[in-house]
Amino acid sequence: MPAAEAFQRFSTLSCPLCGHASRDEMPTDACQYFYDCKGCGAVLKPLPGDCCVYCSYGDVKCPPVQLGDGCCQDS
């Protein structure tokens, strides 16, 4: 399988404030640093040490981390 297809594109992101969960397609060419919760409207940011909201609040890490390329911000 080509490397471009060796990762999961979707992650279910759960808001730590209201618990709302949303399945979204992750960007493959950039980190998503901000995310507006579809439940309560809170603006989520990554936790310290994480590169994006999917690495902090998602059930699947972002594509660069999945592929072993490290954090998107390390590039």
Phi and psi in degrees as a GROMACS rama.xvg file:
@    title "Ramachandran Plot"
@    xaxis  label "Phi"
@    yaxis  label "Psi"
@TYPE xy
-60.7876  149.537  PRO-2
-56.4114  -35.706  ALA-3
-63.0396  -20.7312  ALA-4
-107.654  5.784  GLU-5
-88.7724  15.8254  ALA-6
-131.755  161.426  PHE-7
-87.022  132.726  GLN-8
-86.4421  -20.8308  ARG-9
-112.307  146.137  PHE-10
-140.438  144.014  SER-11
-95.4544  112.824  THR-12
-95.4078  128.123  LEU-13
-112.371  126.568  SER-14
-71.3618  127.963  CYS-15
-73.1967  -13.0759  PRO-16
-91.368  -47.0275  LEU-17
-114.073  -12.1362  CYS-18
85.1014  -2.43516  GLY-19
-60.6645  136.239  HIS-20
-117.007  137.74  ALA-21
-138.835  130.657  SER-22
-90.5157  121.368  ARG-23
-131.863  154.743  ASP-24
-83.8087  130.146  GLU-25
-84.5645  146.771  MET-26
-67.4894  145.235  PRO-27
-103.429  -10.5009  THR-28
-115.465  5.40039  ASP-29
-163.7  158.579  ALA-30
-80.4716  150.333  CYS-31
-105.226  102.387  GLN-32
-82.9867  -34.8216  TYR-33
-114.949  147.399  PHE-34
-146.731  126.59  TYR-35
-89.2015  115.386  ASP-36
-60.839  130.922  CYS-37
-78.8116  -6.82154  LYS-38
-93.9276  -58.6652  GLY-39
-110.108  -8.30375  CYS-40
84.7332  0.659238  GLY-41
-63.0915  145.382  ALA-42
-92.8352  113.543  VAL-43
-91.8889  143.814  LEU-44
-127.374  157.294  LYS-45
-60.6921  149.716  PRO-46
-72.1855  156.738  LEU-47
-53.6526  132.43  PRO-48
93.6735  -13.0478  GLY-49
-102.556  150.429  ASP-50
-90.4193  -21.3249  CYS-51
-154.302  169.425  CYS-52
-65.7338  -28.3937  VAL-53
-70.0898  -34.7523  TYR-54
-70.0976  -28.6543  CYS-55
-87.0794  -42.4659  SER-56
-121.787  -2.92145  TYR-57
-93.5909  162.249  GLY-58
-86.9916  -5.95742  ASP-59
-134.08  132.54  VAL-60
-69.1908  163.407  LYS-61
-64.8394  157.219  CYS-62
-53.1727  -45.0962  PRO-63
-60.5598  -38.1714  PRO-64
-69.2269  -41.7201  VAL-65
-58.3369  -38.0292  GLN-66
-82.5976  -1.21434  LEU-67
81.1562  13.6904  GLY-68
-84.2935  0.378936  ASP-69
81.5633  -173.155  GLY-70
-64.5685  142.153  CYS-71
-57.4302  -31.9762  CYS-72
-75.7756  -14.1928  GLN-73
-77.3375  -13.3688  ASP-74
